[in-house]
Each structure stands twice: as structure tokens, then as C-alpha cells.
Amino acid sequence: MNGIDLLPLAVGHMIGLGAIGSCLGIGVMGSKYLEAAARQPELMDTLQAKVFLLVGVLDGAFIIATGIGLWFALANPFKG
């Protein structure tokens, strides 16, 4: 068994763990945003802008990991 045989497993881990991490991060951040908005409603607008920025960063990291994983799966750059 060599490294090429383990490529599908590695791609699955890249995509799956990236999705799990992104979903957990967005969920925790959303709950903390709602807690902060309930405590100080006057800061809701500034917090909302920061939450949307961070959601974009988290989703961007997952999409980049998915793209790299699919590149490894389809183009197979390590195959000689």
C-alpha cells in the first residue's frame, strides 16, 4: 500500500473535517452573537458586520479545502 492508495481517504478527511469545523464554528459564533445582542442591543449593528465577515472567512476556508481536495482527487498531482 502506497500513498496514492490513501488519497481518497485523505480527500474525504479534508472535506469532512473542514465541513464539521466550519459548521461548529459558525454555530458557536452565532450563539455568542445572539447572547451579546441580547445583553447590549445598541451594539447589534457593529457586531452583525463582524459576524458576517467572520462567517465569510470560515466558509472561505472550507471552500478552499474542498477545492484542494477535489483537485487532489481528480487531477491526482502525485501520480507519476
VOVEX-578884 format. One record per residue: residue in three letters; x, y, z of N, C-alpha, C, O in turn. Coordinates in nm, 3 decimals, always signed. Layout:
+------+---------+---------+---------+---------+---------+---------+---------+---------+---------+---------+---------+---------+
| resn |     n_u |     n_v |     n_w |    ca_u |    ca_v |    ca_w |     c_u |     c_v |     c_w |     o_u |     o_v |     o_w |
+------+---------+---------+---------+---------+---------+---------+---------+---------+---------+---------+---------+---------+
|  ALA |       X |       Y |       Z |       X |       Y |       Z |       X |       Y |       Z |       X |       Y |       Z |
...
+------+---------+---------+---------+---------+---------+---------+---------+---------+---------+---------+---------+---------+
//
This chain:
+------+---------+---------+---------+---------+---------+---------+---------+---------+---------+---------+---------+---------+
| resn |     n_u |     n_v |     n_w |    ca_u |    ca_v |    ca_w |     c_u |     c_v |     c_w |     o_u |     o_v |     o_w |
+------+---------+---------+---------+---------+---------+---------+---------+---------+---------+---------+---------+---------+
|  MET |  +0.084 |  -0.117 |  +0.000 |  +0.000 |  +0.000 |  +0.000 |  +0.090 |  +0.125 |  +0.000 |  +0.177 |  +0.139 |  +0.085 |
|  ASN |  +0.068 |  +0.212 |  -0.094 |  +0.147 |  +0.335 |  -0.100 |  +0.058 |  +0.457 |  -0.080 |  -0.062 |  +0.444 |  -0.053 |
|  GLY |  +0.115 |  +0.574 |  -0.092 |  +0.043 |  +0.698 |  -0.064 |  -0.072 |  +0.725 |  -0.159 |  -0.171 |  +0.787 |  -0.120 |
|  ILE |  -0.061 |  +0.681 |  -0.282 |  -0.168 |  +0.704 |  -0.380 |  -0.294 |  +0.628 |  -0.341 |  -0.405 |  +0.675 |  -0.367 |
|  ASP |  -0.278 |  +0.512 |  -0.280 |  -0.395 |  +0.434 |  -0.240 |  -0.473 |  +0.501 |  -0.127 |  -0.592 |  +0.477 |  -0.112 |
|  LEU |  -0.406 |  +0.583 |  -0.049 |  -0.471 |  +0.651 |  +0.063 |  -0.527 |  +0.788 |  +0.026 |  -0.581 |  +0.858 |  +0.112 |
|  LEU |  -0.512 |  +0.827 |  -0.101 |  -0.557 |  +0.959 |  -0.144 |  -0.707 |  +0.982 |  -0.123 |  -0.744 |  +1.089 |  -0.074 |
|  PRO |  -0.795 |  +0.888 |  -0.157 |  -0.939 |  +0.912 |  -0.132 |  -0.969 |  +0.932 |  +0.017 |  -1.056 |  +1.013 |  +0.051 |
|  LEU |  -0.901 |  +0.859 |  +0.103 |  -0.922 |  +0.876 |  +0.247 |  -0.878 |  +1.016 |  +0.292 |  -0.946 |  +1.079 |  +0.372 |
|  ALA |  -0.766 |  +1.062 |  +0.241 |  -0.717 |  +1.196 |  +0.277 |  -0.811 |  +1.305 |  +0.225 |  -0.836 |  +1.403 |  +0.295 |
|  VAL |  -0.862 |  +1.288 |  +0.104 |  -0.955 |  +1.386 |  +0.048 |  -1.084 |  +1.389 |  +0.129 |  -1.138 |  +1.497 |  +0.156 |
|  GLY |  -1.133 |  +1.272 |  +0.167 |  -1.253 |  +1.267 |  +0.250 |  -1.234 |  +1.335 |  +0.384 |  -1.324 |  +1.403 |  +0.433 |
|  HIS |  -1.116 |  +1.316 |  +0.442 |  -1.088 |  +1.382 |  +0.569 |  -1.078 |  +1.534 |  +0.552 |  -1.128 |  +1.609 |  +0.636 |
|  MET |  -1.015 |  +1.579 |  +0.444 |  -1.004 |  +1.724 |  +0.421 |  -1.141 |  +1.788 |  +0.410 |  -1.168 |  +1.891 |  +0.472 |
|  ILE |  -1.228 |  +1.727 |  +0.330 |  -1.359 |  +1.786 |  +0.307 |  -1.448 |  +1.770 |  +0.430 |  -1.515 |  +1.865 |  +0.472 |
|  GLY |  -1.450 |  +1.650 |  +0.487 |  -1.539 |  +1.623 |  +0.600 |  -1.503 |  +1.700 |  +0.726 |  -1.590 |  +1.760 |  +0.789 |
|  LEU |  -1.376 |  +1.699 |  +0.763 |  -1.336 |  +1.771 |  +0.883 |  -1.345 |  +1.922 |  +0.865 |  -1.374 |  +1.995 |  +0.959 |
|  GLY |  -1.320 |  +1.967 |  +0.743 |  -1.340 |  +2.110 |  +0.715 |  -1.485 |  +2.152 |  +0.729 |  -1.514 |  +2.259 |  +0.782 |
|  ALA |  -1.576 |  +2.067 |  +0.683 |  -1.719 |  +2.097 |  +0.696 |  -1.763 |  +2.095 |  +0.841 |  -1.838 |  +2.183 |  +0.885 |
|  ILE |  -1.717 |  +1.996 |  +0.916 |  -1.755 |  +1.988 |  +1.058 |  -1.701 |  +2.109 |  +1.135 |  -1.773 |  +2.169 |  +1.214 |
|  GLY |  -1.576 |  +2.143 |  +1.112 |  -1.518 |  +2.257 |  +1.181 |  -1.586 |  +2.388 |  +1.146 |  -1.608 |  +2.472 |  +1.233 |
|  SER |  -1.619 |  +2.405 |  +1.020 |  -1.686 |  +2.527 |  +0.977 |  -1.825 |  +2.537 |  +1.038 |  -1.865 |  +2.644 |  +1.084 |
|  CYS |  -1.899 |  +2.428 |  +1.038 |  -2.034 |  +2.430 |  +1.095 |  -2.031 |  +2.455 |  +1.245 |  -2.112 |  +2.532 |  +1.297 |
|  LEU |  -1.939 |  +2.391 |  +1.315 |  -1.929 |  +2.415 |  +1.460 |  -1.888 |  +2.559 |  +1.489 |  -1.942 |  +2.621 |  +1.581 |
|  GLY |  -1.794 |  +2.611 |  +1.413 |  -1.751 |  +2.749 |  +1.434 |  -1.861 |  +2.850 |  +1.410 |  -1.877 |  +2.944 |  +1.487 |
|  ILE |  -1.938 |  +2.830 |  +1.304 |  -2.048 |  +2.922 |  +1.274 |  -2.157 |  +2.909 |  +1.380 |  -2.216 |  +3.009 |  +1.420 |
|  GLY |  -2.184 |  +2.788 |  +1.425 |  -2.286 |  +2.769 |  +1.529 |  -2.249 |  +2.836 |  +1.660 |  -2.332 |  +2.903 |  +1.721 |
|  VAL |  -2.125 |  +2.818 |  +1.704 |  -2.080 |  +2.880 |  +1.829 |  -2.079 |  +3.032 |  +1.815 |  -2.121 |  +3.104 |  +1.906 |
|  MET |  -2.031 |  +3.080 |  +1.701 |  -2.025 |  +3.224 |  +1.681 |  -2.166 |  +3.284 |  +1.675 |  -2.189 |  +3.393 |  +1.729 |
|  GLY |  -2.260 |  +3.215 |  +1.612 |  -2.397 |  +3.263 |  +1.607 |  -2.462 |  +3.269 |  +1.744 |  -2.534 |  +3.363 |  +1.775 |
|  SER |  -2.436 |  +3.168 |  +1.826 |  -2.495 |  +3.169 |  +1.961 |  -2.434 |  +3.280 |  +2.046 |  -2.506 |  +3.346 |  +2.122 |
|  LYS |  -2.304 |  +3.303 |  +2.033 |  -2.241 |  +3.411 |  +2.108 |  -2.288 |  +3.548 |  +2.059 |  -2.300 |  +3.642 |  +2.138 |
|  TYR |  -2.315 |  +3.558 |  +1.929 |  -2.368 |  +3.684 |  +1.876 |  -2.506 |  +3.713 |  +1.934 |  -2.536 |  +3.826 |  +1.972 |
|  LEU |  -2.591 |  +3.610 |  +1.941 |  -2.724 |  +3.630 |  +1.997 |  -2.717 |  +3.666 |  +2.145 |  -2.794 |  +3.748 |  +2.193 |
|  GLU |  -2.626 |  +3.605 |  +2.218 |  -2.607 |  +3.639 |  +2.359 |  -2.562 |  +3.785 |  +2.374 |  -2.613 |  +3.858 |  +2.459 |
|  ALA |  -2.466 |  +3.825 |  +2.293 |  -2.416 |  +3.962 |  +2.302 |  -2.522 |  +4.063 |  +2.261 |  -2.532 |  +4.171 |  +2.320 |
|  ALA |  -2.603 |  +4.029 |  +2.160 |  -2.708 |  +4.121 |  +2.115 |  -2.818 |  +4.132 |  +2.220 |  -2.880 |  +4.237 |  +2.233 |
|  ALA |  -2.842 |  +4.025 |  +2.295 |  -2.943 |  +4.032 |  +2.400 |  -2.894 |  +4.114 |  +2.518 |  -2.974 |  +4.180 |  +2.585 |
|  ARG |  -2.764 |  +4.112 |  +2.544 |  -2.710 |  +4.188 |  +2.658 |  -2.694 |  +4.336 |  +2.626 |  -2.724 |  +4.422 |  +2.710 |
|  GLN |  -2.648 |  +4.365 |  +2.504 |  -2.628 |  +4.505 |  +2.466 |  -2.685 |  +4.528 |  +2.326 |  -2.612 |  +4.520 |  +2.227 |
|  PRO |  -2.814 |  +4.556 |  +2.318 |  -2.877 |  +4.573 |  +2.186 |  -2.823 |  +4.691 |  +2.105 |  -2.836 |  +4.692 |  +1.982 |
|  GLU |  -2.764 |  +4.790 |  +2.171 |  -2.714 |  +4.906 |  +2.096 |  -2.589 |  +4.872 |  +2.014 |  -2.554 |  +4.948 |  +1.923 |
|  LEU |  -2.522 |  +4.763 |  +2.044 |  -2.403 |  +4.722 |  +1.968 |  -2.436 |  +4.622 |  +1.856 |  -2.346 |  +4.568 |  +1.792 |
|  MET |  -2.564 |  +4.597 |  +1.834 |  -2.605 |  +4.493 |  +1.740 |  -2.554 |  +4.518 |  +1.597 |  -2.514 |  +4.424 |  +1.530 |
|  ASP |  -2.555 |  +4.642 |  +1.551 |  -2.514 |  +4.671 |  +1.414 |  -2.364 |  +4.645 |  +1.392 |  -2.325 |  +4.586 |  +1.292 |
|  THR |  -2.282 |  +4.689 |  +1.486 |  -2.138 |  +4.667 |  +1.470 |  -2.103 |  +4.520 |  +1.485 |  -2.015 |  +4.469 |  +1.416 |
|  LEU |  -2.172 |  +4.452 |  +1.576 |  -2.146 |  +4.308 |  +1.593 |  -2.191 |  +4.230 |  +1.470 |  -2.126 |  +4.133 |  +1.430 |
|  GLN |  -2.302 |  +4.271 |  +1.409 |  -2.353 |  +4.199 |  +1.293 |  -2.255 |  +4.207 |  +1.176 |  -2.236 |  +4.108 |  +1.105 |
|  ALA |  -2.194 |  +4.321 |  +1.156 |  -2.096 |  +4.334 |  +1.048 |  -1.977 |  +4.242 |  +1.071 |  -1.928 |  +4.178 |  +0.978 |
|  LYS |  -1.930 |  +4.234 |  +1.196 |  -1.817 |  +4.147 |  +1.228 |  -1.854 |  +4.000 |  +1.215 |  -1.772 |  +3.918 |  +1.172 |
|  VAL |  -1.977 |  +3.965 |  +1.253 |  -2.021 |  +3.825 |  +1.241 |  -2.026 |  +3.784 |  +1.094 |  -1.981 |  +3.675 |  +1.059 |
|  PHE |  -2.079 |  +3.869 |  +1.009 |  -2.087 |  +3.833 |  +0.867 |  -1.948 |  +3.822 |  +0.805 |  -1.925 |  +3.737 |  +0.719 |
|  LEU |  -1.856 |  +3.908 |  +0.847 |  -1.719 |  +3.899 |  +0.798 |  -1.656 |  +3.765 |  +0.838 |  -1.593 |  +3.699 |  +0.756 |
|  LEU |  -1.673 |  +3.726 |  +0.964 |  -1.615 |  +3.601 |  +1.012 |  -1.683 |  +3.479 |  +0.951 |  -1.617 |  +3.377 |  +0.929 |
|  VAL |  -1.812 |  +3.486 |  +0.925 |  -1.880 |  +3.375 |  +0.857 |  -1.823 |  +3.357 |  +0.717 |  -1.804 |  +3.244 |  +0.671 |
|  GLY |  -1.795 |  +3.466 |  +0.650 |  -1.733 |  +3.457 |  +0.517 |  -1.595 |  +3.396 |  +0.521 |  -1.558 |  +3.319 |  +0.433 |
|  VAL |  -1.518 |  +3.430 |  +0.624 |  -1.384 |  +3.373 |  +0.638 |  -1.392 |  +3.223 |  +0.666 |  -1.318 |  +3.144 |  +0.608 |
|  LEU |  -1.483 |  +3.184 |  +0.755 |  -1.498 |  +3.041 |  +0.787 |  -1.545 |  +2.962 |  +0.666 |  -1.493 |  +2.853 |  +0.639 |
|  ASP |  -1.642 |  +3.014 |  +0.593 |  -1.689 |  +2.945 |  +0.474 |  -1.581 |  +2.943 |  +0.366 |  -1.569 |  +2.846 |  +0.291 |
|  GLY |  -1.504 |  +3.049 |  +0.357 |  -1.396 |  +3.053 |  +0.259 |  -1.292 |  +2.945 |  +0.285 |  -1.242 |  +2.883 |  +0.192 |
|  ALA |  -1.258 |  +2.924 |  +0.412 |  -1.161 |  +2.820 |  +0.447 |  -1.213 |  +2.682 |  +0.409 |  -1.137 |  +2.599 |  +0.359 |
|  PHE |  -1.341 |  +2.657 |  +0.432 |  -1.400 |  +2.528 |  +0.394 |  -1.403 |  +2.511 |  +0.242 |  -1.374 |  +2.402 |  +0.192 |
|  ILE |  -1.438 |  +2.615 |  +0.171 |  -1.446 |  +2.605 |  +0.025 |  -1.307 |  +2.584 |  -0.035 |  -1.292 |  +2.509 |  -0.132 |
|  ILE |  -1.205 |  +2.650 |  +0.020 |  -1.068 |  +2.628 |  -0.028 |  -1.024 |  +2.485 |  -0.002 |  -0.963 |  +2.423 |  -0.089 |
|  ALA |  -1.054 |  +2.431 |  +0.116 |  -1.018 |  +2.291 |  +0.146 |  -1.092 |  +2.195 |  +0.054 |  -1.034 |  +2.094 |  +0.012 |
|  THR |  -1.216 |  +2.224 |  +0.022 |  -1.291 |  +2.140 |  -0.072 |  -1.229 |  +2.146 |  -0.211 |  -1.216 |  +2.043 |  -0.277 |
|  GLY |  -1.191 |  +2.265 |  -0.255 |  -1.128 |  +2.278 |  -0.386 |  -0.995 |  +2.204 |  -0.395 |  -0.969 |  +2.138 |  -0.495 |
|  ILE |  -0.913 |  +2.214 |  -0.293 |  -0.785 |  +2.143 |  -0.292 |  -0.807 |  +1.993 |  -0.288 |  -0.737 |  +1.917 |  -0.355 |
|  GLY |  -0.905 |  +1.949 |  -0.208 |  -0.936 |  +1.806 |  -0.201 |  -0.985 |  +1.752 |  -0.334 |  -0.945 |  +1.643 |  -0.376 |
|  LEU |  -1.071 |  +1.826 |  -0.401 |  -1.118 |  +1.781 |  -0.532 |  -1.008 |  +1.785 |  -0.636 |  -1.006 |  +1.702 |  -0.727 |
|  TRP |  -0.917 |  +1.880 |  -0.625 |  -0.803 |  +1.885 |  -0.717 |  -0.717 |  +1.761 |  -0.699 |  -0.676 |  +1.699 |  -0.797 |
|  PHE |  -0.690 |  +1.723 |  -0.572 |  -0.612 |  +1.601 |  -0.547 |  -0.686 |  +1.478 |  -0.598 |  -0.623 |  +1.386 |  -0.650 |
|  ALA |  -0.818 |  +1.475 |  -0.582 |  -0.894 |  +1.357 |  -0.623 |  -0.903 |  +1.344 |  -0.774 |  -0.893 |  +1.233 |  -0.826 |
|  LEU |  -0.921 |  +1.453 |  -0.844 |  -0.945 |  +1.445 |  -0.989 |  -0.816 |  +1.457 |  -1.071 |  -0.796 |  +1.379 |  -1.164 |
|  ALA |  -0.730 |  +1.552 |  -1.038 |  -0.610 |  +1.572 |  -1.118 |  -0.499 |  +1.477 |  -1.074 |  -0.412 |  +1.442 |  -1.154 |
|  ASN |  -0.501 |  +1.436 |  -0.947 |  -0.405 |  +1.343 |  -0.892 |  -0.261 |  +1.388 |  -0.921 |  -0.190 |  +1.323 |  -0.997 |
|  PRO |  -0.218 |  +1.499 |  -0.860 |  -0.086 |  +1.554 |  -0.893 |  +0.030 |  +1.469 |  -0.843 |  +0.144 |  +1.491 |  -0.886 |
|  PHE |  +0.006 |  +1.373 |  -0.755 |  +0.116 |  +1.292 |  -0.701 |  +0.138 |  +1.163 |  -0.779 |  +0.231 |  +1.088 |  -0.750 |
|  LYS |  +0.054 |  +1.137 |  -0.878 |  +0.070 |  +1.016 |  -0.956 |  +0.182 |  +1.036 |  -1.059 |  +0.185 |  +1.137 |  -1.131 |
|  GLY |  +0.272 |  +0.944 |  -1.065 |  +0.388 |  +0.960 |  -1.152 |  +0.375 |  +0.914 |  -1.290 |  +0.470 |  +0.925 |  -1.367 |
+------+---------+---------+---------+---------+---------+---------+---------+---------+---------+---------+---------+---------+
//
